[in-house]
Amino acid sequence: MEDDVEAAGAKLDEEAIKSQMARPLEQLLREFAGMQTGRAAPSLLDSVLVECGEGGASLPLPSIAKVLAQGPQTLQVGCYDAAHVVATVAAIERSPLDLRAEQQGKLIKVSVPRATKESREQLAKHARTLADGARTAVRGVRQRAMKTAKGEASKEEVKRSEKKVEAATQAAINAIDGAIKAKEKDILTV
């Protein structure tokens, strides 16, 4: 996938570049959704994998259960199949999210602990690190695209292609910056 820019040959494919530059932002937003900010959000459990015992397969929790917010500190998980309840409780407690799950019949109650000031600051720092990684990935796409742009036939086409690459890069970086500002505000707001 990373070679889509170079696979286009000497001709620059602007849409492929924009698509590649959007991928780091999409990944960043997925990682942000799974961050534990001290508030109950159904997307918090999206990254939890449940071992269903069917050939040792691990499935994402949202594919085997419905997750609802029951308040600012509580999630309710309802498994579609009652046989998955025990495995789901174990998977939630095993996850790095530091959550407590309690089985209540066919439902699971998940308590989300309040975040301390120190843990919020640490989480904001981790979010900034993730954003830096996304920016680096965008710059890698930019670098490959610039190599492709230099292969254009005329100097005018090279300059035009380079301007398009720079514009796409700046748009992707701005989107990442907007996402990190919003996430930091979300994390640091009590």
Secondary structure, DSSP 8 states (H G I E B T S, - for coil): -TTHHHHTTTS--HHHHHHHHHHHHHHHHHHHHT---SS--GGGGTT-EEE-SSTT-EEEHHHHEEEEE-SSSEEEEEESSGGGHHHHHHHHHHSTT--EEEEETTEEEEE-----HHHHHHHHHHHHHHHHHHHHHHHHHHHHHHHHHTTSSSHHHHHHHHHHHHHHHHHHHHHHHHHHHHHHHHHH--
